[in-house]
Structure formats: C-alpha cells, structure tokens
Amino acid sequence: MAGYDVLIRHGTVVTASETTRCDVAIRDGKIAGLGQDFGPATRVIDAAGKLVLPGGVEGHCHIEQMGSLGVMTADDFYTGTVSAVFGGTTSVLAFAAQHRGQSLRAVVEDNLARARSKAVIDYGFHLIISDPTPNALGQELPALIKDGFSSFKIYMTYDKLRLDDLQILDVLAVAKQHAAFVLVHAENHDMIRWLRQRLIDRGHTAPRYHAVSHPRVAEGEAVQRAIALSRVLDVPILIVHVSTEEAMNEIRAAQTAGLKIYGETCPQYLFLTADDLDRDYQSGQDLWSVSQKGNDSGGRGRRYCDLGSGQSGDGYLRHASRRQRLHSL
C-alpha cells in the first residue's frame, strides 16, 4: 500500500531558507516531508535536473472584476487562474469590488460564486470599498473581517471610487478596531482632474497625455496625505503600485520614523517610461515588445522602489487584463 499520494524525486528543492537535493512527499494535498527514502507513492514524479519551488502567491490581481465604468476585465476565474498556474502561481488574491449603492456582503458572495465554479487554484479576496455607509462600516465590514476578509483597498482618485479624507479615516478606524489591513491607491484626484480637463479642452487626447495628466507630484502628495491619515490612528497601510521617487521617499521617511507603512510596485514601473506611450501601437504584440526591451526607466525604477533595500515591501505583477483596445483621454 502506498504511503504517499505523490512523491517528487531527484529534484533540487528550494525553500525560504535553503536549497538542497531531496525528495518531496505529499499526502492529502499537503507536504508530508522533505528527505530521502520515503517508500512507495501512488504517483512518482521524476524531477531530476529541475528546481522544485513553492507555488507563487499573487497578492494583487483583478480577475473577472467589473470596473467602475461598467467594463469587465478580460480574464475570468478560469482563464486567469490557468494562466497563473502555468507561470508557477498557485494562489491568487483578487478583488471583490463594491460599487456605490452595493452591499459589501452581496459583492463578496457574488465573487465567491464566480471563483468557486471556475478557479483551478487557491484563491482569496481583498475588498474594495467605495461606499462606506454606516451599515457597511458598522455591520457588514466587521462581519466580513470575522469571516476572513481582513484586507481592503481604498482609492483616493477616480470619480466613482474615491473616498475623501473623512471617509478614509472612518475606514482606517474599522481596520484598527478589527485588526484588518488597508491598501491605498494614492493619487491627488483634483490635480489629475484639473490637468485632464485642460488637456481635453485643448485637444490633447492621445495616450501620451495620460502621463502628463498624472504628474509625479500627484502621487507624492497623496502618499504623504495617506501616511498622515494613518498616523492619526496608528494604523499600518500598504501603498499600492508605487511608481515615483516622490512616493518612495515619503514611504522611506515614514519607515525611518518607525511607522508601519509599506509599498508595492509593479514591473511596468521598472521597465517603461512616459516615452513608451508616444508610439503607434497596433497590437498587443507591440506592447509586449516594449515591455521586453527595457530602457532607462529600469535603473530609475529600481532606485525609486528600493527593491534591494528591504524597505519597500512587495513587488506584485498586479494582473489586470483588458480587452485589446488603446484608450485615449
């Protein structure tokens, strides 16, 4: 009788602490041991000449999510998770996005139903809170945190998602009371809105003007403000997809002062610049070729995000697939 369900033999096993030649024994879907001479198994996989790695965890991805403008992401939970596992990712954290007027509980149940019927790997959800009503914050959110949905994202920009400072403080207060964790998309909404409208009025609607309408100072100011709001309540926060030196400097200064402020970046901020928006893209392949070639932003991005310093926090792919269409302002 086989003692294990699966035995991975002759591979080089890489763990968080060491790299070693050994076998991996699996029983009931869990690793039962690392070593040699485990005996028989129902299935034996020969990993000679290969690295045996833990599955990756994608902590920030938008899968089968309806956007605030009513557009669904291109990937559903089947295509998104199949793609993930082909890249070695075995767990994803997607977003259950509340839009204004919606119940947080109903949003979570809807997303769970979609994932349950399609996902081929492990999954979980952050919440997105865009309508922090007294019922949402006083009843639904504490109950959802108790059920295990203990992280949520808030926006400081986008007309249909943004929270004002008072609402942000209300959300942070719930996070503090119930030991939850808040992710913040930090950009100064009014700076962007002011610049965008003037660009549109002058006919500047090509993709390259997206960068003009989102100046670095808009991110830097909003990150500084988000940190200040978190200080009021002494609540840890994660600033998502950090893209500028100004923002990274604010995070670094907060960490130096002993605050529990974390940052997350994305590959596009390491390898692309505003100059890459000023091209005639005809297909997704054109965009892929740009992302592969790299340019001077690679060095700048690495400095901005301190990836080697241990200060920034996380580097996520931030998967958010869209239908192949290039949008202007």
N, C-alpha and C positions, 0 to 999 in steps of 0.2 A: 504493500500500500504506500502510495506517495506521501511523503511527509509535508510537501510544499506544493502550492499551486503552480508557481513559476520559479525557475532558478536561472539567473543570468550569470553565465560563467565566463572566465578568462578575460574579463574586461578590466579597464583601469577606472576605478571608482573615484569620483571627485565629490568631496563633501565640503561643508563650510570651513572645515579645519585642516583637511589633509587630502592628499592624492595617493592612492595605494592600489596595488593589484589584488583584487579579491573577488569573491562571488557575492551575489545579492540573492537572498532567499525571500520569497514573497508568499504570504498566506492570508487569505480573506481580504485581498486588496491592500494589504499593509506590508511594509518591510519587516520581516521577522528576524533578519540577522545579516551581518556582513562578516565574511570569513571564508573558510575552505571546508571541503568535505561535509557538505550538508546532507548528502544522501539523495534519494530519489525525489523527483518532482514530476508533476503531471505534464508540464511543458518546460523544456530546456532551451534557452536562447544562448547561442554562441556569440559572445561579444569580443572575441579576440581581435586585437588591433584597434579597438574602439574605446572611446570615453563613455562612461556611464554617469550621467548627470541627473541631478534632481530636476523635476519639471519646473519650468519658469512660472512666475506669478505676474500677470499683467494687472497692475493695480489701478489703471485709469484707461478705460476704453468705453466707447459709445457704440453699442450694438442694438440694433432694432429699436432705436430711440427716436421718438418724434421730437423734432426741433420746435422752437418757439414760433417759427413761421409756418408750421404745419408740414414740414418736409421730413420724411422718414429716412434714416441712414440706409445706405445700400445693403449692408450686411444684415442678415437676420441671425438668430442664435445658432442656426445650423451652419451656415457658411462662415460666420465669424469664428466659431469655435473649431471647426475643421481646419480653417486657415491657421489658427493659433497652434493647434497640436502639431501640425506639420512643421512649425518653427520651434517645437520643443516647449511650448507653453501649455501647461496642464491645468491652470486655474486662471480665471478672469474675474475682475471686479468691474461690472458695468454700472450704468446709472439708471435709477428709477426716477424719472424727471417729472416733478409736479409742475403743471402749468396753472396759471391763475384760475381760481374757481374750482380746482380739483381737490379731491380728498387725498391726503398722503397715503392712507391705508388702501384706497382703491387703486392708486397708481402702483403701489408695491404688489398687490395681488395680480394686477394685470401683467406686470413684468415677470413675476414668478411663473405665471401660467404659460407665457410665451417661451421662457427659458426651459421650463420643465419638459416641454414637448419637443424641443429641438436641440438643446445643447448636448455635445458629446463629451465634454469635460466638466470639471468642477466650476461652479460659478457663485458669485455673490453680488451684492449691490451696495453702492453708495446711494444716498438720496440726493436729489436736487430740490432745494426749497426756494420757490419763487413767490409763494403766497402764505406768509407766516401769520395767519389769522390766530386769534385767541384759541380757537378749537384745535388748530393744527399744532400749535406750540404747547398748549396746556393739556391736551388729551392724546392726540394721535402720535405726536413725536415721542413723548416719553414711553408710550406703549410699544412703539416700533423699536426703540432703543432696547427695551427689555427683551424684545423678540430677537435681538441680534443685529439689527440695522443701526450700527453705532457710529457711522460716519456719514457726513452730508456736506454737499457742496453748495456754496452761495456765490452769486455774481454781483459785482459792483458796476457792471455795464450790461448793455443790451436792454432795449426798451421793455421787453416782456418778461425779463428775468431778474433785473437788477433790484437790489434792496438798498434802501437808504441807510444811513449810519444808525439811526434809532432801531430799525428792524434788525440790522446786523447785531447790535448789542443784545436784542431780545433772543436771537438765535444762539449767540455765544453763551448767554445766561443758562439756556436749557442744556447746552453742551457741558457746561461746568457742573450743573446740578446732577446730571446723569452720567458723567464721565464719558461723554461722546467726543468725537473728533471732527473738526471743521476744516474743509478745504475751501480756499478762496480764490476765485478768478478776479484778479486785481487790475483794473484799468480805470482811469478817470473818465467817467461817462460823458460829462459835459465838455471836456476838452475834445474828445473824439467827435461828439455830435456837432460842436461848433465848427471844427475843421471840415468834417464831412459835408455839411450843408454848403459851405463856401466853395468847396471843390466842385460839388454838383452844380451849383449856380453858375460856375464858370466853364462847365462842360468837361471837367476833368474826371472822367468816369472809367478810365482804363484800369486794369488790375494793378498797375504800378502805383496808383494813387492810394491804394489801400494802406501802404506803408506810410505815406505822407499823412494820412488821417489818423494814424496810430503812432504818435511820436513817443520816443523813449521816456520823456518826462511824464507822460500819461500813466505809464506803468509804474515808474519810480514813485510818483506822488501817491498813487493808490496803495502800493505796497507799504509805504510809510504810514498811511492812514489805517490800513488793516492791522498793522502791528500795534499802533497806538490804541485801537479799539480792543485788541486782545489784551493789552496791558491793563486796561481798566478793570477787567475781570480775572486777570491772570489765567488765561485760557490758551493752551497750545493751538497753533494753526499751521496748516500747510499751504503755502502759496504755490498754486499750480502753474505749470508751463512758463517758468521764468525765462525771459528772453533778452533782458537788457542788463548792462553793467550797473545802471542806476538801481534797479530792483535788487540785484545780487548784493550790492553794497549795503542796502538797507537791511537785508537779511543777515549779512555778516555782522553788521554793527549790533543788531539785536541779539544774536547768538553770543557775541563777545560780552555783552552786558548780562548774560545769563538767562535770557528769555528763551522759551521753548518755541522757537519759530523755525520752520523747516521750509525747504524749497524743492521744487520738482522742475526738471527741464525736459525737453524733447529733442529728438535728433535733428529736426528741421532747423532749430535754432543754432545748431552747431555747424551745419554744412551749407545753409542757404543765407543769402542776404536780400535786401530790397532790390538789388540789381537783377536778381533772378525773376522778379515779377515783370520786368520790362523786356519780355521776349514774346515771340509769336508762337505760342503753344498750340499745336494741332491735335495732340493726343495725350493720353496718359503716359505713353512711352517717352514723350518729350520731357514730361515732368520727372519721370524715373531717371532719365539720363542726367538731368541736372543734379538730382539728389546724390547720384553716384560719383560725379566728377569732383565734388568738393570745391572749395575756394577759400579766399582769405578769411571768411567768417568762421572756418573751423577753429583757427587759433583763437580768434576773439571769443567765440562761444565757450571754448574750454576755459579761458580766463574768467569770463563773466560768471560761469556756473560753478567754478571751483570743484570740478568733478574729482580731482585727485586729493582734495584737502580734507574730505570727510565732513565738511561743513554744510554742504548744500542739501543733502537729504536723499532724494530719489531721482532716478532717471527712468522715465516711463516712455513707452512708444506712443502713448495716447492715441490709440487706434480710433479713428472716426471716419469711416468710409462714406463717400458721397458719390452720387451718380456723376458720370464723366461730363462735367459742364464747367466752364470757366466763367466765374461771375465778376462783373464789374461793380463799381459803386452804384 
